Amino acid sequence: MRRCISLALNAEGRTYPNPMVGAVIVYNDRIIGEGWHHKAGQPHAEVNAVNSVLIPDRKFLPASTIYVSLEPCAHYGKTPPCAELIIRTHFRRVVVGCKDSFKEVSGKGIDMIRRAGIEVKVSVLEEQCRHLNRRFFAMQELARPYITLKWAETADGFIGMRVGDDPVPVNISDSVCRSFAHHLRHTEQAILVGVSTVVADNPSLNTRYWTGNSPRIFVIDPHSRCPQNAKIFFASIPPTLFVDKSTKTSGTDKVPIDFSSPDSLSEVVKHIASLGLQSVLVEGGAFTLSRFIEAGLYDEIHVFKSAELLGDGIKAPTIPHATLLSDERVGNCRLMKWKKL
Ligand SMILES: NC(=O)c1ccc[n+]([C@@H]2O[C@H](COP(=O)([O-])OP(=O)(O)OC[C@H]3O[C@@H](n4cnc5c(N)ncnc54)[C@H](OP(=O)(O)O)[C@@H]3O)[C@@H](O)[C@H]2O)c1
């Protein structure tokens, strides 16, 4: 199952809106086939695994076990159901990492295979398999995108500087951290910042220091302060600005929100979900991140902590009670990741 997960990760960030899935076929303790789902519309992991089996090994298929990180599908989508392929191949045994919560599949794939008389074992490395598709499951089960909050802070807990009342940018992390951060951007479908970050930093918010997709850009800009010549407006899909409904600003790229309501951030997140985007990376600044933390609207928090001291500036958000997932050295920083309790 660990091999299934690492195969699935070959397509990290590329299977949207589908989940990442890996499959391994084992005969007599020997892997005779393996595959993963590369891209939506293309064959599923099980099909690629079966097709990878060499002709001399084909005769072993009915005596083999197929391991698959996610429940095989039971419905006709862009491709025929994998449960049917498994039944037709007549595997001896099927081992499933975790159930699919997509209503067209959930439990149906497993039932179909069992009814055909094939032994099915479910929930092997279930937590890891669910973590692999955390973005997909958040959308299916919570009807909202998976939310990751990310920032870089100095050893004395600042994320930026102020000159007078104006926030100004500082470089806290180095180029290695930047590549890590851009890898994260590639795996997320949306990126969101507060308007003061656009005003102070004029960021591009795209994926430049990693090969991959750039997330769709969203800015919380209640009072329409976003400069019209900001770099974000050069993105291939124009950014969406969340403006306060009282400003009566309109346009296809503007979404009115009642920012006086305690549910304003839920509305923001609901809008992102309505576009089918399964994950959002909130990259700052401190004000915006703190509002997401207060609203309990986050799943993971990633903090790059450098050894440098700033002495004064914009305080980094306070980390809420959360489970530390990892703590590693990356470039000039410690990268700490937390998961919501
Ligand atoms: N180190 C890092 O990782 C990092 C990352 C990003 C930014 N930064 C730095 O952070 C600084 C900017 O941070 P910041 O905390 O001052 O500002 P910010 O979070 O970027 O933007 C705050 C503004 O966004 C609007 N806003 C955001 N969330 C809102 C909500 N829930 N409800 C209503 N309005 C909301 C408000 O705009 P209005 O005032 O118009 O109402 C608010 O004043 C810059 O210096 C930047 O360089 C550092």
Ligand as a Chemical Component Dictionary entry (heavy atoms), coordinates in Angstrom:
data_LIG
# 
_chem_comp.id                   LIG 
_chem_comp.type                 NON-POLYMER 
_chem_comp.pdbx_formal_charge   0 
_chem_comp.three_letter_code    LIG 
# 
loop_
_chem_comp_atom.comp_id 
_chem_comp_atom.atom_id 
_chem_comp_atom.alt_atom_id 
_chem_comp_atom.type_symbol 
_chem_comp_atom.charge 
_chem_comp_atom.model_Cartn_x 
_chem_comp_atom.model_Cartn_y 
_chem_comp_atom.model_Cartn_z 
_chem_comp_atom.pdbx_ordinal 
LIG N1  N1  N 0  6.325   36.534 5.857 1  
LIG C1  C1  C 0  5.292   36.114 5.162 2  
LIG O1  O1  O 0  5.089   34.923 4.967 3  
LIG C2  C2  C 0  4.338   37.113 4.565 4  
LIG C3  C3  C 0  3.322   36.677 3.716 5  
LIG C4  C4  C 0  2.446   37.633 3.201 6  
LIG C5  C5  C 0  2.587   38.951 3.559 7  
LIG N2  N2  N 1  3.607   39.325 4.383 8  
LIG C6  C6  C 0  3.737   40.724 4.779 9  
LIG O2  O2  O 0  2.580   41.030 5.518 10 
LIG C7  C7  C 0  2.315   42.419 5.358 11 
LIG C8  C8  C 0  0.842   42.581 5.093 12 
LIG O3  O3  O 0  0.111   41.903 6.111 13 
LIG P1  P1  P 0  -1.073  42.545 6.899 14 
LIG O4  O4  O 0  -1.379  41.666 8.051 15 
LIG O5  O5  O -1 -0.723  43.971 7.159 16 
LIG O6  O6  O 0  -2.244  42.572 5.833 17 
LIG P2  P2  P 0  -2.985  41.485 4.913 18 
LIG O7  O7  O 0  -3.448  40.361 5.736 19 
LIG O8  O8  O 0  -2.178  41.191 3.704 20 
LIG O9  O9  O 0  -4.230  42.353 4.409 21 
LIG C9  C9  C 0  -5.118  42.852 5.375 22 
LIG C10 C10 C 0  -6.239  43.587 4.731 23 
LIG O10 O10 O 0  -6.995  42.695 3.909 24 
LIG C11 C11 C 0  -8.386  42.901 4.123 25 
LIG N3  N3  N 0  -8.878  41.704 4.835 26 
LIG C12 C12 C 0  -8.239  40.504 4.913 27 
LIG N4  N4  N 0  -8.998  39.599 5.569 28 
LIG C13 C13 C 0  -10.141 40.231 5.905 29 
LIG C14 C14 C 0  -11.314 39.817 6.593 30 
LIG N5  N5  N 0  -11.471 38.559 7.053 31 
LIG N6  N6  N 0  -12.295 40.709 6.804 32 
LIG C15 C15 C 0  -12.161 41.967 6.339 33 
LIG N7  N7  N 0  -11.064 42.430 5.667 34 
LIG C16 C16 C 0  -10.070 41.561 5.452 35 
LIG C17 C17 C 0  -8.498  44.188 4.932 36 
LIG O11 O11 O 0  -8.452  45.212 3.957 37 
LIG P3  P3  P 0  -9.023  46.718 4.226 38 
LIG O12 O12 O 0  -8.076  47.310 5.209 39 
LIG O13 O13 O 0  -8.982  47.368 2.901 40 
LIG O14 O14 O 0  -10.395 46.548 4.790 41 
LIG C18 C18 C 0  -7.216  44.139 5.745 42 
LIG O15 O15 O 0  -6.787  45.367 6.258 43 
LIG C19 C19 C 0  3.219   42.921 4.271 44 
LIG O16 O16 O 0  4.298   43.610 4.869 45 
LIG C20 C20 C 0  3.772   41.683 3.643 46 
LIG O17 O17 O 0  5.087   41.863 3.186 47 
LIG C21 C21 C 0  4.468   38.444 4.888 48 
# 
loop_
_chem_comp_bond.comp_id 
_chem_comp_bond.atom_id_1 
_chem_comp_bond.atom_id_2 
_chem_comp_bond.value_order 
_chem_comp_bond.pdbx_ordinal 
LIG N1  C1  SING 1  
LIG C1  O1  DOUB 2  
LIG C1  C2  SING 3  
LIG C2  C3  SING 4  
LIG C2  C21 DOUB 5  
LIG C3  C4  DOUB 6  
LIG C4  C5  SING 7  
LIG C5  N2  DOUB 8  
LIG N2  C6  SING 9  
LIG N2  C21 SING 10 
LIG C6  O2  SING 11 
LIG C6  C20 SING 12 
LIG O2  C7  SING 13 
LIG C7  C8  SING 14 
LIG C7  C19 SING 15 
LIG C8  O3  SING 16 
LIG O3  P1  SING 17 
LIG P1  O4  DOUB 18 
LIG P1  O5  SING 19 
LIG P1  O6  SING 20 
LIG O6  P2  SING 21 
LIG P2  O7  DOUB 22 
LIG P2  O8  SING 23 
LIG P2  O9  SING 24 
LIG O9  C9  SING 25 
LIG C9  C10 SING 26 
LIG C10 O10 SING 27 
LIG C10 C18 SING 28 
LIG O10 C11 SING 29 
LIG C11 N3  SING 30 
LIG C11 C17 SING 31 
LIG N3  C12 SING 32 
LIG N3  C16 SING 33 
LIG C12 N4  DOUB 34 
LIG N4  C13 SING 35 
LIG C13 C14 SING 36 
LIG C13 C16 DOUB 37 
LIG C14 N5  SING 38 
LIG C14 N6  DOUB 39 
LIG N6  C15 SING 40 
LIG C15 N7  DOUB 41 
LIG N7  C16 SING 42 
LIG C17 O11 SING 43 
LIG C17 C18 SING 44 
LIG O11 P3  SING 45 
LIG P3  O12 DOUB 46 
LIG P3  O13 SING 47 
LIG P3  O14 SING 48 
LIG C18 O15 SING 49 
LIG C19 O16 SING 50 
LIG C19 C20 SING 51 
LIG C20 O17 SING 52 
# 
